[in-house]
Amino acid sequence: MTDAMLAWQTEVLLKREVTREDWTVRVRPELVVEVTFNDLQASPRYPGGLALRFARVKGYRPDKKPHEADTIDTVRAIYSQQDKS
């Protein structure tokens, strides 16, 4: 991700800010972000109960609407199919 992309991302996300507490900034769900990751692990730290391992933003999907994005249910399905050995 380039410096220009990081600056753009910060600007557009802060414009969508709804609340902020400690390390969490909640934004209106208006952008679709494509995220890639190596695997998933159970985590009591996160509300969804899972953590993306080595997650990184691949890009933004202006061709997709928020209702077309995957949900935590999709992430849980991937986790349940993942080799946990």
N, C-alpha and C positions, 0 to 999 in steps of 0.2 A: 504494500500500500504506500502510495507516495505521500509526501508532505502536503501536497495540494488536496489529495483525497481526505486525509485526516482533518485538515482545516475545514473542508466542506462538510464532512460528517459531523464534526463538533458543532458547527453553525446550525445545520438543519435539525440535529437532535435537540439542541438547547431551545430552538424555537418551538419545539413540540413538548417541552417539559411541562409536566403536570404537578409532580411533587418531588421532593428531595429529602433524603434522610441518611445521615452518615455517608456510606459509600454507594448508596443506591439513588439513581435518578430515574424516575418513571416518566415515560413519554407516551403521547397518544400513538396508537398503533396505525400509523399511516404509511410507513415504508416497509418494503419487503427486502430483507437482507439475506444473501446467500452465504451460509456459513459452512465451512468444511472442518472436519475434525478427525482425529485418528481413531478414537474409541470413546466409550462411555463408561462411567463408573458410578456406583451408588454413592450418594453424598448426603449426609444429614444437614449440611450447611445451606442447601438451596431448597426453596419451597417445592420445587418439582421433584426433589429427591434424587436427582441425577446431575452429574457434572460432565461437560464435554471436555475430553482430554486433547490438549494441543489444538484448541479451537482457533480459527482465524477467519476473518471476513474475506470472502472471495470477491464479493461485489454486491452491488445493489441491483434490484430487478424492477425497473420502472415499467416493465411490461406486465407485472403481476399486481393484483390488488391484495390488500391485507387478508381478505377472506379466502384467498387462494393459497396462503402460506401454510406450511406444515404446523402442527400443534404439538403440545407436549405428549399427546397420545401417540403420534408418529415416532417421537423420540423414544418413548417407552417401548414401542413395538421393536424398534431397532435394537434397543438394549436387551430385550427378551430373546432376540435371535443371535445376539453376539456370543462368541465363544468366550466363556469366562474362565478357562483353564490357565 
